[in-house]
Amino acid sequence: MNDIQQRWEAVQEKIKAACERSQRDASKVQVVAVTKYVDMERTRQALDSGLHRLGESRVQEALPKWEALGDRGEWHFIGHLQRNKVKYVVGRFTYLHSLDRYSLAEELSRRCEKTGNVIHCFLQVNVAGEDSKYGLAPAELSDFAREVVQLPGLKIEGLMTMAPHEEDPEMARPVFRELRSLQEQLQKLEEPGLSLPHLSMGMSNDYVVAVEEGATCLRLGSTLVGRNL
């Protein structure tokens, strides 16, 4: 057993315990192994360990991995995406976790129509209002969601946020709770295409709290695959 397998088993135990505390089904929680800080061999080991969802955030570093391993996993682009890099993401990455601008949504839609692809998107919300973070302000979310859901080639899967990095993971709880509240508000609109079943929230330092607050997609790097780049 390699160390990633051991880490993965430990993470699964923590997810299971968090789901028991919050009366959730652990099978509803997906894990994206964030491989952006590890090399090709480490990424291969993650796949060999049963982690088939991989998260990358830099196009240049991700493309060689995708070329070598693309058919083995489900690829998630989790970083800020520039419009001129859309052509490299559509058709390779199944999921985008960082849709936060209408200009980006238009470019994604145009590329999807041209290539016949669909990209599954999370709307990124800057719940904590950090200047250093990308994402929509919560007050902008409803109008933005109504606009982008009309664009062909995009399937809106849910909402994403990043909580401020704190030593105490409990400090992230209000942020995760607010994202879940925003999800519920949008769901009440009963807009076609906005069922928003997923919440992408929770990273290595705070994922247990995120699960307790309703996360369905965790993005785990250092605690799961480490870093060697």
Secondary structure as the mmCIF struct_conf table of DSSP 4:
data_model
#
loop_
_struct_conf.conf_type_id
_struct_conf.id
_struct_conf.beg_label_comp_id
_struct_conf.beg_label_asym_id
_struct_conf.beg_label_seq_id
_struct_conf.end_label_comp_id
_struct_conf.end_label_asym_id
_struct_conf.end_label_seq_id
HELX_RH_AL_P HELX_RH_AL_P1 ASP A 3 ARG A 21
TURN_TY1_P TURN_TY1_P1 SER A 22 GLN A 23
HELX_RH_3T_P HELX_RH_3T_P1 ALA A 26 LYS A 28
STRN STRN1 GLN A 30 VAL A 34
TURN_TY1_P TURN_TY1_P2 LYS A 36 TYR A 37
BEND BEND1 VAL A 38 VAL A 38
HELX_RH_AL_P HELX_RH_AL_P2 MET A 40 ASP A 48
TURN_TY1_P TURN_TY1_P3 SER A 49 GLY A 50
STRN STRN2 ARG A 53 GLU A 56
HELX_RH_AL_P HELX_RH_AL_P3 VAL A 59 LEU A 69
HELX_RH_3T_P HELX_RH_3T_P2 GLY A 70 ARG A 72
BEND BEND2 GLY A 73 GLY A 73
STRN STRN3 GLU A 74 PHE A 77
BEND BEND3 GLY A 79 GLY A 79
HELX_RH_3T_P HELX_RH_3T_P3 ARG A 83 LYS A 85
HELX_RH_AL_P HELX_RH_AL_P4 VAL A 86 VAL A 89
TURN_TY1_P TURN_TY1_P4 VAL A 90 ARG A 92
BEND BEND4 THR A 94 THR A 94
STRN STRN4 TYR A 95 LEU A 99
HELX_RH_AL_P HELX_RH_AL_P5 TYR A 102 THR A 115
TURN_TY1_P TURN_TY1_P5 GLY A 116 GLY A 116
STRN STRN5 ILE A 119 GLN A 124
STRN STRN6 VAL A 125 VAL A 125
TURN_TY1_P TURN_TY1_P6 VAL A 127 ALA A 128
TURN_TY1_P TURN_TY1_P7 ASP A 131 SER A 132
BEND BEND5 LYS A 133 LYS A 133
BEND BEND6 GLY A 135 GLY A 135
STRN STRN7 LEU A 136 LEU A 136
HELX_RH_AL_P HELX_RH_AL_P6 PRO A 138 VAL A 148
TURN_TY1_P TURN_TY1_P8 VAL A 149 GLN A 150
BEND BEND7 LEU A 151 LEU A 151
TURN_TY1_P TURN_TY1_P9 PRO A 152 GLY A 153
STRN STRN8 LEU A 154 MET A 160
HELX_LH_PP_P HELX_LH_PP_P1 ALA A 163 HIS A 165
BEND BEND8 GLU A 167 ASP A 168
HELX_RH_3T_P HELX_RH_3T_P4 PRO A 169 ALA A 172
HELX_RH_AL_P HELX_RH_AL_P7 ARG A 173 LYS A 188
TURN_TY1_P TURN_TY1_P10 LEU A 189 GLU A 190
TURN_TY1_P TURN_TY1_P11 PRO A 192 GLY A 193
STRN STRN9 HIS A 198 SER A 200
TURN_TY1_P TURN_TY1_P12 SER A 204 ASP A 206
HELX_RH_AL_P HELX_RH_AL_P8 TYR A 207 GLU A 212
TURN_TY1_P TURN_TY1_P13 GLU A 213 GLY A 214
BEND BEND9 THR A 216 THR A 216
STRN STRN10 CYS A 217 LEU A 220
BEND BEND10 GLY A 221 GLY A 221
TURN_TY1_P TURN_TY1_P14 SER A 222 VAL A 225
#
